[in-house]
Amino acid sequence: MTNDTKALTIDTSQNVGIGTTAPETGLHISKTASTGLGAQLTLDNPASAAVGSAVEISFLTDTGADPQGTRNARIVAECNNASNGAASLQFHTWNGSASAERMRIADDGNVGIGTTTPAQKLQVKGVVGFETTDATNYWAVYAHTDDTFRFNYNGSGNDEVTILSDGNVGIGVVDPGEKLTVQGRVEVRSANWYVMQNSANDNYSYIKNADTGSEIQFATSGVKMVLDGAGNLGIGTTAPSNLLHLEKDDGEANILLSRDSTGAFGGNNNLGKLKWGGNDSDSGVNGEVAYILGRSDGAWASGDFPSKLYFATTADGAASATVYWVMKNDGTLSMGGGTSYMRPALKQSYMGYSASYRALVLGSASATYNVNDTGAVTCSFNYDPSINTNGSFSGNGGEIVFRNGTQFITPESDDDGWHGGLIGMLNGSVGIGTAAPSSSYKLDVNGTARVQSDLYCSTKIYLGGTAAANAFDDYEEGSWTPVLIGNTSGTKTADSNNVGRYTKIGNLCTVSGTLDWDGGDAIVGIPCLSGFPFATRSQSNGRDGGVVGQQGGLTFPSDGNTYIGWALGTDQNRTNAYIFALREESYGTGVVASSGTMYGFTITYQTAT
């Protein structure tokens, strides 16, 4: 005390007051200062400045604690630099068995939790937990011993997020190989862009969900690929019309199937395959019912890449595809998928389009491969129509052209030889049984021919020779209607029994039949059998004769001569024959009754044509 002023007060509660006579706590310091610093508490270690010299405030909370031993908590100020007195402030706690430093404020102001040498404003060694608002769950954040930074939910199980020292971020994985590696699905809401930018030249690529939500766009300096709402994928087009639509501006759209191998290709390495499959409600899914497979066809070397193609389909009743065609590196085709290539094959160099005709040319080394709109030959064997110097040929698309001298051959029945020259085509003539048909005939047959159906000939057939007398140029048969007339006048009424037949061979015609009449005109002059199908020949006295088998209604003349029968005779340029009553060395004109019949008459005569 000085000047009777109290400087220290200890009340009955053992509270100590400095600068106050009414202490409220165990130690209560009070100093009035209208400006500047008020009350202070100073802990002083007056020993010479040395690293490690310290002062502390200890906190004891149980009866067994003592300032030198089991202090429950303490704050220590320790000298770190003897020359300038720099000091750190340390915070210690007691865990029930030992006291240890938990936090430090270094002399440069950096704060360390779990570390005594903080290099940052706040440096934590160990796990940092962020508790949720419901106070039941938390996120643990920590630096792993492998130098990764990790996030873990509730401090158990696999870490949810990992950041590597190189900046790669993994979500669901602890070893991300890219800047962002995600195990699981990624969902982006509100924004519709994924942008990748090259900071060196400001070029960028992006994946965009279109504003309409109906397609996804993939862009590298402009949209290059689109997946639309129908599932169609367009490459080179923003409006795909099929499941896969390829398009290239001012160029052809190509698909390359390529195999990369560390070893050398041999004779049968798969290079790529196009597959076809289907799925229907009855049979289910089948991923490969047809395919085209590309393979190497021999060892590859620089500038030498032999290859072949396999074509496979699935047969009716089968469950998997079978190779039916193989095209080798020389262009030969194996039909049936055989490996011996002994089947008939077409070589590419001998198969193509004619240069001047729409013609598929087989077997001609001169065939070219360009298509021209002129001509219309469908198929040409061993001959290219474009090499013909006569360009006047004009087809309609249904022609087959064979090289001059072509033969058709067949094998012997025992497969031990050949039947040659079965059909030969030479200089516009066709030979059957000969490979060298005569140019005098369009069809030259060497051997016996049999026709089992109708045979039509619009000109002549020569029998036994080539002279005009050997020409068989006409044959006809049919029916005609006989009529009884008079050579002067009169026609008898024919009934339904009038029937006639005729046969014409060349200019020789034979007619026959039955004639009935009943009533009609009186016959004036010589009775005549009329209605012949062809007129008689034009030749004076060129008469032909015939006979009447049986008749009734004709009466011999009553001129006192003896008549023995009836005959038929023709005259020139007529379609009838006279009916004569025959007597020895002459004839007479009979009498025709009002009704009658002639049975089995026949006459052969020469026609005008």
C-alpha distance (Angstrom), angle and dihedral (degrees) to the residues before:
residue distance angle dihedral
M1 . . .
T2 3.78 . .
N3 3.80 127.7 .
D4 3.76 88.4 -2.1
T5 3.91 89.8 -63.7
K6 3.81 117.3 137.1
A7 3.82 111.7 -121.3
L8 3.85 99.2 170.8
T9 3.77 129.9 29.5
I10 3.83 128.3 -170.9
D11 3.76 112.0 -172.7
T12 3.77 130.4 -160.4
S13 3.83 91.0 -91.3
Q14 3.80 88.6 59.3
N15 3.78 90.8 -112.4
V16 3.80 111.5 148.5
G17 3.77 120.0 -142.4
I18 3.77 125.2 -165.6
G19 3.76 113.3 -172.0
T20 3.81 89.1 1.0
T21 3.79 133.0 74.9
A22 3.80 93.3 -155.2
P23 3.80 107.4 56.3
E24 3.81 113.5 -170.6
T25 3.82 99.5 -166.1
G26 3.78 138.3 28.7
L27 3.81 89.3 -79.2
H28 3.77 119.9 17.5
I29 3.82 118.9 178.1
S30 3.78 119.7 -173.3
K31 3.80 132.6 177.3
T32 3.76 127.1 166.5
A33 3.84 115.4 -133.7
S34 3.82 120.5 162.1
T35 3.80 88.7 -165.7
G36 3.76 131.5 18.3
L37 3.78 126.8 12.5
G38 3.79 123.6 -10.1
A39 3.82 125.6 -166.1
Q40 3.84 117.5 -3.3
L41 3.80 135.8 -169.4
T42 3.77 115.1 -152.3
L43 3.81 126.5 -169.4
D44 3.78 109.0 -166.2
N45 3.77 132.0 -168.4
P46 3.85 101.5 -170.8
A47 3.77 92.9 -171.1
S48 3.76 117.3 119.6
A49 3.84 111.7 -77.4
A50 3.78 109.0 -88.5
V51 3.80 134.7 156.5
G52 3.78 106.9 -95.5
S53 3.80 97.7 26.0
A54 3.80 107.0 132.3
V55 3.75 149.8 167.2
E56 3.76 125.7 -150.4
I57 3.76 147.8 -172.3
S58 3.81 112.7 -135.0
F59 3.78 127.2 -157.5
L60 3.82 118.4 -153.0
T61 3.80 118.4 -172.6
D62 3.82 105.2 168.7
T63 3.76 138.3 49.0
G64 3.76 94.7 -110.9
A65 3.77 94.6 55.9
D66 3.79 122.8 103.0
P67 3.76 133.5 -175.9
Q68 3.81 93.2 -112.3
G69 3.82 99.7 40.8
T70 3.78 131.4 18.2
R71 3.72 99.4 22.8
N72 3.82 108.8 167.8
A73 3.79 95.2 -147.0
R74 3.76 137.9 -11.9
I75 3.78 143.9 -179.2
V76 3.80 115.2 -141.0
A77 3.78 128.9 -166.1
E78 3.83 108.6 -158.9
C79 3.77 131.8 -175.6
N80 3.80 113.2 -118.4
N81 3.83 100.4 175.9
A82 3.81 123.2 37.3
S83 3.78 94.6 -162.7
N84 3.78 99.5 55.0
G85 3.77 103.1 16.3
A86 3.83 95.2 -118.8
A87 3.79 108.8 172.4
S88 3.81 140.7 -175.2
L89 3.75 129.8 -143.6
Q90 3.82 115.9 -131.0
F91 3.83 129.3 -163.9
H92 3.82 116.7 -153.8
T93 3.81 131.5 -175.6
W94 3.81 134.4 -172.1
N95 3.84 116.3 -124.6
G96 3.80 95.1 -166.5
S97 3.79 96.1 -87.3
A98 3.78 106.8 38.5
S99 3.77 142.5 11.1
A100 3.81 118.3 -123.4
E101 3.78 138.8 172.2
R102 3.83 110.6 -99.1
M103 3.82 103.5 173.2
R104 3.80 136.3 14.0
I105 3.77 135.5 -168.0
A106 3.77 104.5 -153.0
D107 3.76 123.8 -143.0
D108 3.85 89.1 -101.1
G109 3.81 92.2 55.0
N110 3.85 96.9 -104.4
V111 3.78 113.4 140.2
G112 3.80 120.5 -140.9
I113 3.80 126.5 -167.8
G114 3.79 112.2 -168.8
T115 3.83 90.6 -1.3
T116 3.84 131.5 80.3
T117 3.81 94.2 -155.9
P118 3.81 108.0 53.4
A119 3.81 111.5 -175.7
Q120 3.83 95.3 -175.0
K121 3.79 133.9 52.9
L122 3.80 85.9 -98.9
Q123 3.79 120.3 16.1
V124 3.80 121.8 174.8
K125 3.79 125.5 -169.6
G126 3.79 108.4 -161.7
V127 3.77 135.9 18.8
V128 3.80 123.5 -26.9
G129 3.77 115.7 -155.0
F130 3.81 127.2 -155.4
E131 3.76 110.2 -162.4
T132 3.79 120.8 -146.4
T133 3.79 121.2 -121.5
D134 3.80 91.7 -104.5
A135 3.83 88.9 60.4
T136 3.83 91.8 -133.3
N137 3.84 103.1 90.4
Y138 3.78 135.1 37.2
W139 3.77 144.5 179.4
A140 3.79 117.9 -119.0
V141 3.83 117.0 -150.1
Y142 3.79 120.3 -170.8
A143 3.80 147.3 148.8
H144 3.82 110.0 -111.6
T145 3.78 124.2 -138.7
D146 3.82 88.5 -110.2
D147 3.85 88.5 64.1
T148 3.81 93.9 -104.4
F149 3.78 125.0 130.6
R150 3.79 113.2 -131.3
F151 3.79 143.3 -170.8
N152 3.80 120.2 -152.9
Y153 3.78 129.2 -178.7
N154 3.81 113.3 -129.6
G155 3.81 90.6 -14.0
S156 3.82 96.0 -85.6
G157 3.81 139.7 95.8
N158 3.79 124.8 15.6
D159 3.77 118.8 -17.1
E160 3.80 112.2 -101.3
V161 3.82 98.6 -150.3
T162 3.81 129.8 26.3
I163 3.81 127.5 -174.9
L164 3.81 115.7 -165.4
S165 3.77 124.8 -147.4
D166 3.83 89.3 -106.5
G167 3.82 91.1 57.6
N168 3.82 98.0 -103.7
V169 3.78 111.5 144.5
G170 3.77 123.1 -148.1
I171 3.79 124.8 -166.1
G172 3.78 109.6 -167.3
V173 3.83 91.1 -2.8
V174 3.81 131.7 79.0
D175 3.83 96.7 -155.3
P176 3.83 107.6 50.4
G177 3.81 112.1 -175.9
E178 3.81 95.4 -165.4
K179 3.78 135.8 44.1
L180 3.80 86.6 -90.4
T181 3.80 123.0 18.8
V182 3.79 118.5 177.0
Q183 3.78 127.3 -169.6
G184 3.81 102.9 -155.4
R185 3.78 135.4 10.1
V186 3.79 126.4 -24.6
E187 3.81 120.8 -147.7
V188 3.80 124.4 -172.8
R189 3.79 116.6 -167.3
S190 3.80 131.1 -166.2
A191 3.82 93.9 2.0
N192 3.81 117.6 75.3
W193 3.80 101.8 -165.9
Y194 3.80 135.1 88.9
V195 3.80 104.4 -170.4
M196 3.83 127.4 -168.4
Q197 3.79 113.5 -172.7
N198 3.79 133.0 -173.1
S199 3.78 104.2 -138.5
A200 3.81 92.0 -162.4
N201 3.82 95.3 67.5
D202 3.81 104.3 5.9
N203 3.82 91.9 -114.3
Y204 3.76 113.5 145.3
S205 3.79 143.4 -174.5
Y206 3.75 127.2 -158.0
I207 3.77 147.5 -177.1
K208 3.79 111.0 -140.4
N209 3.77 133.9 -172.1
A210 3.79 101.8 -143.0
D211 3.79 117.4 -114.6
T212 3.80 90.0 -111.0
G213 3.79 91.0 54.1
S214 3.81 89.3 -130.0
E215 3.81 99.9 109.6
I216 3.79 145.5 20.8
Q217 3.80 118.2 -130.1
F218 3.81 125.8 -153.8
A219 3.79 113.9 -161.1
T220 3.79 138.3 -174.7
S221 3.81 106.9 171.6
G222 3.79 88.0 -26.2
V223 3.81 134.3 -0.4
K224 3.81 109.1 -56.4
M225 3.81 102.4 165.1
V226 3.82 134.5 27.8
L227 3.80 131.6 -170.2
D228 3.80 106.5 -164.0
G229 3.77 131.8 -159.1
A230 3.82 92.7 -95.8
G231 3.80 91.2 58.8
N232 3.82 93.6 -105.7
L233 3.80 114.8 145.0
G234 3.77 116.9 -149.8
I235 3.81 123.0 -166.4
G236 3.77 112.4 -171.0
T237 3.82 91.1 3.1
T238 3.79 133.2 76.3
A239 3.82 93.1 -155.1
P240 3.83 107.8 54.7
S241 3.82 114.0 -171.3
N242 3.83 97.6 -170.5
L243 3.78 137.7 38.8
L244 3.81 86.9 -92.3
H245 3.80 117.6 21.7
L246 3.81 119.6 177.2
E247 3.78 121.0 -170.6
K248 3.78 134.3 167.1
D249 3.78 126.9 -170.0
D250 3.80 112.6 -117.7
G251 3.81 93.2 -10.4
E252 3.77 145.9 65.7
A253 3.78 120.4 -79.7
N254 3.81 109.4 -126.7
I255 3.79 135.2 -172.0
L256 3.80 117.2 -151.1
L257 3.80 121.2 -161.1
S258 3.80 106.8 -169.3
R259 3.78 135.4 169.1
D260 3.81 122.6 -147.6
S261 3.78 113.4 -153.6
T262 3.78 133.0 178.5
G263 3.79 89.3 -150.5
A264 3.81 132.2 58.5
F265 3.81 119.3 -86.4
G266 3.77 114.8 -114.3
G267 3.79 130.8 -173.0
N268 3.79 101.8 -59.4
N269 3.80 113.3 28.2
N270 3.81 117.2 143.4
L271 3.81 111.3 -120.8
G272 3.81 102.2 177.6
K273 3.78 142.7 -35.2
L274 3.83 136.4 -144.4
K275 3.80 110.3 -152.1
W276 3.80 134.9 -164.4
G277 3.81 124.0 -161.9
G278 3.77 141.0 155.1
N279 3.77 147.0 -155.4
D280 3.80 124.1 -149.8
S281 3.79 134.4 166.9
D282 3.81 94.0 -107.6
S283 3.78 106.3 44.0
G284 3.81 101.6 23.7
V285 3.79 125.6 -146.2
N286 3.78 125.1 -11.6
G287 3.76 114.1 172.3
E288 3.81 98.7 -166.0
V289 3.81 123.9 30.9
A290 3.80 97.3 142.3
Y291 3.78 135.3 12.7
I292 3.80 147.5 167.7
L293 3.80 112.7 -138.8
G294 3.79 127.1 -166.2
R295 3.83 118.7 -152.1
S296 3.77 138.3 170.6
D297 3.80 113.0 -101.9
G298 3.76 102.1 -158.6
A299 3.77 138.7 -12.0
W300 3.80 115.2 -44.5
A301 3.77 123.7 -131.4
S302 3.77 136.5 163.5
G303 3.83 107.2 -53.5
D304 3.83 91.6 -1.9
F305 3.81 116.5 94.4
P306 3.87 110.4 155.2
S307 3.80 113.0 -170.2
K308 3.82 141.9 169.3
L309 3.80 139.1 -160.0
Y310 3.81 129.7 -132.2
F311 3.82 120.7 -155.3
A312 3.81 115.5 -161.4
T313 3.82 134.5 179.3
T314 3.79 135.1 171.3
A315 3.79 115.8 -110.9
D316 3.80 124.1 -135.5
G317 3.80 107.3 -82.7
A318 3.82 93.7 19.3
A319 3.81 128.5 110.6
S320 3.81 100.9 -153.2
A321 3.78 138.9 39.8
T322 3.80 122.4 -93.4
V323 3.80 126.1 -159.0
Y324 3.82 109.1 -114.2
W325 3.81 101.5 164.8
V326 3.80 132.0 37.3
M327 3.81 122.8 -176.4
K328 3.80 111.7 -159.7
N329 3.80 127.8 -151.6
D330 3.84 91.0 -94.1
G331 3.82 92.2 55.5
T332 3.82 96.4 -106.2
L333 3.79 116.9 140.7
S334 3.77 124.4 -138.8
M335 3.81 107.1 -155.7
G336 3.80 111.3 -151.4
G337 3.79 94.8 25.0
G338 3.80 95.0 -89.0
T339 3.78 119.3 163.7
S340 3.81 97.2 -146.0
Y341 3.83 93.9 64.3
M342 3.77 90.4 -144.7
R343 3.79 93.1 132.6
P344 3.83 119.8 99.4
A345 3.76 107.7 -75.3
L346 3.77 137.6 -173.2
K347 3.78 117.2 -136.1
Q348 3.76 115.8 -142.0
S349 3.80 92.4 -132.8
Y350 3.82 89.3 59.2
M351 3.77 98.7 45.3
G352 3.76 125.9 70.1
Y353 3.79 148.7 96.9
S354 3.77 124.0 -61.7
A355 3.76 113.4 -109.2
S356 3.82 93.2 -127.8
Y357 3.80 104.6 24.0
R358 3.77 137.0 52.9
A359 3.79 88.2 -113.8
L360 3.78 132.1 140.4
V361 3.81 101.2 -140.9
L362 3.81 118.5 -156.7
G363 3.79 123.7 -171.7
S364 3.82 99.0 5.9
A365 3.77 117.4 119.5
S366 3.80 89.4 -161.5
A367 3.80 93.2 62.2
T368 3.78 114.2 118.4
Y369 3.80 128.2 -155.9
N370 3.77 107.0 -126.4
V371 3.81 121.8 104.7
N372 3.79 119.5 -132.1
D373 3.80 128.0 -174.2
T374 3.81 95.8 -133.4
G375 3.81 122.3 96.6
A376 3.77 126.1 13.1
V377 3.83 110.1 -132.1
T378 3.79 108.9 153.3
C379 3.79 101.2 -157.6
S380 3.80 133.7 -2.1
F381 3.80 125.1 -166.4
N382 3.80 118.7 -148.7
Y383 3.81 92.0 -23.7
D384 3.78 133.8 89.6
P385 3.83 109.0 -149.3
S386 3.79 90.8 -153.1
I387 3.83 92.1 71.1
N388 3.82 92.0 61.4
T389 3.82 109.9 105.6
N390 3.80 91.8 -149.1
G391 3.78 103.7 79.8
S392 3.80 95.8 -179.0
F393 3.79 95.2 98.4
S394 3.80 112.7 114.5
G395 3.79 120.3 180.0
N396 3.78 133.3 -172.8
G397 3.78 98.8 -139.1
G398 3.81 97.3 -90.9
E399 3.81 100.6 88.0
I400 3.79 129.7 115.1
V401 3.81 114.6 -161.1
F402 3.83 123.2 -156.3
R403 3.78 126.4 -171.0
N404 3.81 113.0 -104.7
G405 3.82 109.6 -90.5
T406 3.82 95.3 29.0
Q407 3.84 115.4 161.6
F408 3.79 131.6 -161.3
I409 3.81 113.7 -142.8
T410 3.81 135.5 178.5
P411 3.82 131.5 -162.9
E412 3.79 123.3 -105.1
S413 3.81 114.9 -95.8
D414 3.83 89.9 -107.9
D415 3.80 92.1 46.2
D416 3.79 89.9 -119.4
G417 3.79 99.1 114.0
W418 3.77 146.6 -4.9
H419 3.78 138.6 -94.2
G420 3.79 101.2 -136.1
G421 3.77 128.1 -167.3
L422 3.79 95.9 22.8
I423 3.78 88.4 142.6
G424 3.77 122.6 9.2
M425 3.79 129.2 -176.1
L426 3.80 117.3 -160.4
N427 3.81 132.7 157.7
G428 3.79 93.4 -17.3
S429 3.83 95.0 -47.9
V430 3.80 128.2 109.6
G431 3.77 120.5 -144.6
I432 3.80 126.6 -160.4
G433 3.76 111.2 -161.7
T434 3.79 90.8 5.4
A435 3.79 133.5 75.6
A436 3.82 91.4 -156.3
P437 3.81 108.6 52.1
S438 3.78 116.5 -171.8
S439 3.76 114.6 -101.2
S440 3.82 87.4 -134.6
Y441 3.79 90.3 74.0
K442 3.78 132.7 48.6
L443 3.85 87.7 -150.0
D444 3.79 119.2 31.8
V445 3.81 114.0 -175.3
N446 3.80 119.6 -168.2
G447 3.79 106.1 -166.6
T448 3.77 139.4 16.0
A449 3.79 116.4 -36.3
R450 3.79 126.0 -157.2
V451 3.79 124.2 -161.4
Q452 3.80 113.4 -162.8
S453 3.77 97.1 -178.6
D454 3.78 138.3 30.2
L455 3.79 118.8 -39.6
Y456 3.78 118.1 -155.2
C457 3.81 124.2 -164.0
S458 3.79 121.8 178.1
T459 3.84 94.9 -169.7
K460 3.83 133.5 27.2
I461 3.77 135.0 -40.2
Y462 3.81 115.5 -151.4
L463 3.77 116.9 -148.1
G464 3.81 119.6 -164.7
G465 3.79 96.2 -9.3
T466 3.78 146.7 4.3
A467 3.79 100.3 -102.6
A468 3.80 121.8 113.2
A469 3.79 88.6 -106.6
N470 3.82 89.5 61.3
A471 3.79 93.9 53.8
F472 3.76 116.9 114.8
D473 3.77 101.5 -167.7
D474 3.84 107.6 154.6
Y475 3.76 139.4 36.6
E476 3.80 126.8 165.2
E477 3.77 138.4 157.3
G478 3.80 133.6 -178.5
S479 3.80 147.9 118.8
W480 3.81 134.0 -67.2
T481 3.86 136.7 179.9
P482 3.86 117.1 -115.1
V483 3.83 117.2 -141.1
L484 3.88 129.4 -171.5
I485 3.83 113.5 -135.9
G486 3.80 139.5 156.2
N487 3.77 119.9 -112.6
T488 3.78 88.2 -128.9
S489 3.81 101.1 33.3
G490 3.75 145.0 -42.4
T491 3.81 135.1 80.7
K492 3.77 126.3 -148.4
T493 3.77 121.0 -136.7
A494 3.82 109.4 -107.7
D495 3.81 121.7 -146.7
S496 3.82 130.9 -149.1
N497 3.81 94.0 -82.5
N498 3.79 93.0 71.3
V499 3.82 102.7 116.3
G500 3.78 129.4 162.5
R501 3.86 136.2 178.2
Y502 3.76 129.7 -168.5
T503 3.81 138.8 -169.5
K504 3.81 121.1 -163.5
I505 3.82 121.6 -167.6
G506 3.74 112.8 177.9
N507 3.84 104.8 -44.0
L508 3.81 94.2 -27.3
C509 3.82 114.6 99.8
T510 3.82 128.0 -175.1
V511 3.81 118.5 -163.7
S512 3.81 127.9 -173.7
G513 3.77 139.4 161.5
T514 3.81 149.0 110.3
L515 3.81 127.4 -67.9
D516 3.83 125.1 -158.3
W517 3.78 124.3 176.0
D518 3.76 134.0 178.9
G519 3.81 120.4 -177.5
G520 3.71 126.5 -33.3
D521 3.79 130.7 121.6
A522 3.76 125.1 -14.8
I523 3.80 111.7 -100.0
V524 3.81 111.2 -115.1
G525 3.79 117.3 -166.5
I526 3.81 125.2 -4.9
P527 3.83 114.7 -7.4
C528 3.83 111.1 -115.2
L529 3.84 135.0 -162.6
S530 3.81 101.7 -136.8
G531 3.85 139.2 -178.9
F532 3.84 99.7 69.5
P533 3.84 112.6 172.7
F534 3.83 92.1 -131.1
A535 3.81 131.8 31.6
T536 3.79 119.6 -113.6
R537 3.79 122.3 -103.6
S538 3.81 122.7 -78.6
Q539 3.78 100.8 -115.4
S540 3.83 129.3 120.0
N541 3.80 110.6 -113.7
G542 3.84 87.8 0.5
R543 3.77 93.7 141.9
D544 3.80 128.8 161.1
G545 3.78 127.5 -164.0
G546 3.78 141.6 -143.9
V547 3.79 141.7 174.6
V548 3.79 138.4 -115.4
G549 3.78 112.9 -137.2
Q550 3.80 102.2 -162.1
Q551 3.76 133.7 -10.6
G552 3.76 145.7 173.8
G553 3.76 124.6 -167.9
L554 3.81 98.2 44.6
T555 3.86 119.3 102.2
F556 3.80 125.9 -163.0
P557 3.81 115.6 -116.2
S558 3.87 115.5 -91.1
D559 3.78 94.5 -133.1
G560 3.82 97.3 120.6
N561 3.85 94.1 -101.2
T562 3.78 124.7 121.3
Y563 3.83 112.8 -115.8
I564 3.82 122.1 -163.7
G565 3.87 105.0 -172.0
W566 3.76 149.4 -43.4
A567 3.82 130.5 -72.8
L568 3.83 140.2 -179.5
G569 3.80 125.3 -128.3
T570 3.81 133.5 178.7
D571 3.76 134.5 -144.2
Q572 3.84 128.0 -157.7
N573 3.80 123.0 -74.8
R574 3.76 95.5 5.2
T575 3.82 136.2 124.1
N576 3.85 93.4 -147.4
A577 3.79 142.8 57.7
Y578 3.81 130.7 -135.4
I579 3.81 118.5 -112.2
F580 3.84 107.0 -137.7
A581 3.77 131.3 -171.3
L582 3.84 104.4 -132.8
R583 3.77 125.4 -135.6
E584 3.74 132.4 159.8
E585 3.82 110.4 -59.0
S586 3.82 93.0 -15.1
Y587 3.76 146.5 39.6
G588 3.77 139.7 -130.3
T589 3.75 140.7 -153.6
G590 3.75 114.0 -97.6
V591 3.75 129.7 -148.1
V592 3.82 119.6 -109.3
A593 3.80 118.5 -142.5
S594 3.80 121.5 -142.3
S595 3.82 89.9 -102.1
G596 3.76 133.7 18.0
T597 3.82 151.1 125.7
M598 3.80 140.2 -113.9
Y599 3.83 115.3 -161.0
G600 3.82 128.4 -166.1
F601 3.74 100.0 1.4
T602 3.82 118.2 164.8
I603 3.79 136.9 174.6
T604 3.80 133.7 176.3
Y605 3.78 117.4 -153.6
Q606 3.77 140.8 164.9
T607 3.78 115.6 -107.1
A608 3.74 128.7 -138.1
T609 3.85 90.5 -115.8
